[in-house]
Amino acid sequence: MSPTPKPGRPVRGSRSGVPVMALLDLLGRRWTMGVLWNLSKGGPCTFRELQERCEAISPTVLNSRLKELREVGLIEHSQEGYRATATGRELYALLVPLGTWAKKWAAKLPA
């Protein structure tokens, strides 16, 4: 697995690691959005609870995503379990309108 995408380091689509490209690289990884979405919308939970919320995620992939998201400060581990940080919740709030837009876009596409 490649290192966790971070601004200032080469990432997919950017040799210089422009912050938005680092973010898109991170969010484009399998299950990253699902993990962040579940922790932001559903609140804190344990590893097993999160695995159940994400349904088809393997323990290996979940471990990798949790490690990466903790490393970049979007989630943290507390006595309640894993939870989104203030920064993670801020990102989630920005993604919600994007999800709404994507549904409208999808409805306009031919079947």
C-alpha positions as CSV (number, residue, x, y, z in Angstrom):
1,M,0.0,0.0,0.0
2,S,1.3,3.5,-0.8
3,P,1.9,6.0,2.0
4,T,-1.0,8.0,3.3
5,P,-1.6,11.0,1.0
6,K,-0.6,14.2,2.6
7,P,-0.2,17.8,1.2
8,G,3.3,18.6,0.1
9,R,4.1,15.0,-0.9
10,P,3.6,13.5,-4.3
11,V,0.1,12.0,-4.7
12,R,-2.0,10.6,-7.5
13,G,-2.4,13.4,-10.0
14,S,0.1,15.8,-8.4
15,R,3.9,15.5,-8.0
16,S,3.9,18.5,-5.7
17,G,1.1,17.3,-3.4
18,V,-1.2,20.2,-3.8
19,P,-3.6,20.0,-0.8
20,V,-6.8,19.4,-2.8
21,M,-5.1,16.6,-4.8
22,A,-3.8,15.0,-1.6
23,L,-7.4,15.1,-0.2
24,L,-8.9,13.7,-3.3
25,D,-6.3,10.9,-3.4
26,L,-7.1,10.0,0.2
27,L,-10.9,10.2,-0.3
28,G,-10.6,8.1,-3.4
29,R,-9.2,5.1,-1.5
30,R,-11.5,2.2,-1.1
31,W,-13.8,2.7,1.9
32,T,-12.3,6.0,3.1
33,M,-15.5,8.0,2.4
34,G,-17.6,5.2,4.0
35,V,-15.6,5.2,7.2
36,L,-15.6,9.0,7.5
37,W,-19.3,9.1,6.6
38,N,-20.3,6.5,9.2
39,L,-18.3,8.1,12.0
40,S,-19.5,11.6,11.2
41,K,-23.2,10.8,10.7
42,G,-23.5,7.8,13.0
43,G,-21.3,9.0,15.9
44,P,-18.5,7.1,17.7
45,C,-18.3,3.4,17.6
46,T,-16.0,0.5,18.2
47,F,-14.1,-1.3,15.5
48,R,-16.7,-4.1,15.3
49,E,-19.6,-1.7,15.3
50,L,-17.9,0.3,12.5
51,Q,-17.3,-2.9,10.5
52,E,-21.0,-3.7,10.8
53,R,-22.0,-0.2,9.7
54,C,-19.8,-0.5,6.7
55,E,-21.2,-4.0,5.9
56,A,-18.8,-5.4,3.3
57,I,-15.5,-3.9,4.5
58,S,-12.8,-6.4,5.5
59,P,-10.9,-6.0,8.8
60,T,-7.7,-5.4,6.9
61,V,-9.1,-2.6,4.8
62,L,-10.8,-1.1,7.9
63,N,-7.6,-1.2,9.8
64,S,-5.8,0.6,7.0
65,R,-8.4,3.3,6.6
66,L,-8.6,3.9,10.3
67,K,-4.8,4.3,10.5
68,E,-4.7,6.7,7.5
69,L,-7.6,8.8,8.8
70,R,-6.1,9.0,12.2
71,E,-2.7,9.9,10.7
72,V,-4.2,12.9,8.9
73,G,-6.4,14.1,11.8
74,L,-9.8,13.3,10.4
75,I,-10.7,10.7,13.1
76,E,-9.5,9.8,16.5
77,H,-9.8,6.9,19.0
78,S,-11.4,7.7,22.3
79,Q,-13.0,5.8,25.2
80,E,-16.2,5.7,23.1
81,G,-14.3,4.1,20.2
82,Y,-13.5,5.7,16.9
83,R,-15.0,9.1,16.1
84,A,-14.6,11.9,13.7
85,T,-12.5,14.9,14.8
86,A,-13.8,18.5,14.4
87,T,-11.8,18.6,11.2
88,G,-13.4,15.3,10.0
89,R,-16.9,16.6,10.8
90,E,-16.1,19.8,8.9
91,L,-15.0,17.8,5.9
92,Y,-18.2,15.7,6.2
93,A,-20.3,18.9,6.2
94,L,-18.7,19.9,3.0
95,L,-19.3,16.5,1.4
96,V,-23.0,16.4,2.1
97,P,-23.9,19.1,-0.5
98,L,-21.6,17.3,-3.0
99,G,-23.7,14.2,-2.4
100,T,-26.9,16.1,-3.0
101,W,-25.5,17.5,-6.2
102,A,-24.3,14.0,-7.3
103,K,-27.9,12.7,-6.9
104,K,-29.3,15.5,-9.1
105,W,-26.5,14.9,-11.7
106,A,-27.2,11.1,-11.7
107,A,-30.9,11.7,-12.3
108,K,-30.1,13.8,-15.4
109,L,-27.9,11.1,-17.0
110,P,-29.5,8.7,-19.6
111,A,-30.2,5.3,-18.2
